[in-house]
Amino acid sequence: MSASTYYGQPFPLSTPIAVAVDETSPFQRLGFNVLLVFVFLAFSRIFDVKLGSLHITGIAYRVVSAMVLLSRGFLVALNTNIGIYRLLRPVGAVQRVEDRQ
């Protein structure tokens, strides 16, 4: 048995099926940028070590939470089944903790 190169047919040139549509508002884009800054602040320990008394990470967390609520970004996740289950999971956890007490 010998190996040989396969010369397949090239893909035909075709037009794109769907065109990308930008459905985000300027407020949502600003919120995404604030979220990126928050993720950097949360995972970099620079501000916890040097500027711990300023509580920069906590302030950024509150800003991100407010922007999620104001931009209604969580509604996008609730349109899918997995988003609904992700929302209900903490509710079930709280019920299990209450049942143990």
C-alpha positions as a printed Julia matrix, in Angstrom:
101×3 Matrix{Float64}:
   0.0    0.0    0.0
   1.51   3.32  -0.98
   0.62   6.84   0.06
  -0.45   9.3   -2.6
  -1.61  12.9   -2.55
  -5.34  13.48  -2.75
  -6.32  16.15  -5.24
  -9.85  17.04  -4.22
 -12.18  19.49  -5.87
 -11.71  23.09  -4.67
 -14.58  24.74  -2.87
 -16.78  26.71  -5.26
 -16.94  30.44  -4.76
 -20.22  31.3   -3.16
 -21.92  34.31  -1.69
 -22.26  34.52   2.08
 -25.53  33.15   3.4
 -25.98  35.67   6.2
 -24.73  39.2    6.61
 -23.46  40.22  10.03
 -25.67  42.83  11.66
 -24.46  44.96  14.54
 -27.28  44.74  17.08
 -25.44  46.31  20.0
 -26.12  49.76  21.3
 -23.35  52.19  22.23
 -24.21  51.63  25.89
 -23.73  47.88  25.5
 -20.35  48.41  23.81
 -19.34  50.7   26.68
 -20.52  48.05  29.14
 -18.43  45.41  27.38
 -15.34  47.61  27.65
 -16.03  48.22  31.33
 -16.4   44.44  31.75
 -12.98  43.92  30.16
 -11.46  46.38  32.62
 -13.23  44.59  35.49
 -11.89  41.19  34.4
  -8.39  42.66  34.3
  -8.84  44.18  37.76
 -10.29  40.98  39.19
  -7.5   38.74  37.96
  -4.54  41.06  38.4
  -3.39  41.23  41.98
  -1.63  44.55  41.49
  -4.47  46.63  42.89
  -5.05  44.24  45.79
  -1.43  44.47  46.91
  -0.51  48.09  46.26
  -3.83  49.94  46.37
  -5.97  47.64  48.51
  -7.47  50.45  50.55
  -9.13  51.97  47.47
 -11.29  48.86  46.81
 -11.02  49.4   43.05
 -12.18  45.88  42.23
 -15.32  46.25  44.35
 -16.17  49.57  42.73
 -15.65  48.08  39.26
 -17.9   45.13  40.22
 -20.69  47.49  41.18
 -20.28  49.5   37.96
 -20.43  46.33  35.85
 -23.51  45.1   37.73
 -25.27  48.44  37.2
 -24.4   48.46  33.51
 -25.71  44.91  33.04
 -29.0   45.9   34.62
 -29.3   49.21  32.77
 -28.38  47.82  29.34
 -30.62  44.77  29.86
 -27.75  42.56  28.75
 -29.01  39.67  30.88
 -32.18  39.41  28.75
 -30.11  38.07  25.86
 -29.03  35.14  28.01
 -32.58  34.49  29.21
 -33.81  33.92  25.65
 -32.15  30.5   25.59
 -32.86  27.38  27.63
 -29.35  27.28  29.05
 -29.71  30.87  30.26
 -32.91  30.05  32.09
 -31.3   27.02  33.75
 -28.28  29.13  34.73
 -30.66  31.56  36.38
 -32.55  28.83  38.24
 -29.46  26.99  39.49
 -28.71  29.43  42.37
 -32.38  29.33  43.35
 -32.13  25.55  43.74
 -28.9   25.89  45.7
 -30.54  28.3   48.15
 -33.45  25.91  48.61
 -31.09  23.02  49.35
 -29.22  25.07  51.94
 -32.49  26.08  53.6
 -33.68  22.48  53.68
 -30.56  21.39  55.58
 -31.14  23.84  58.39
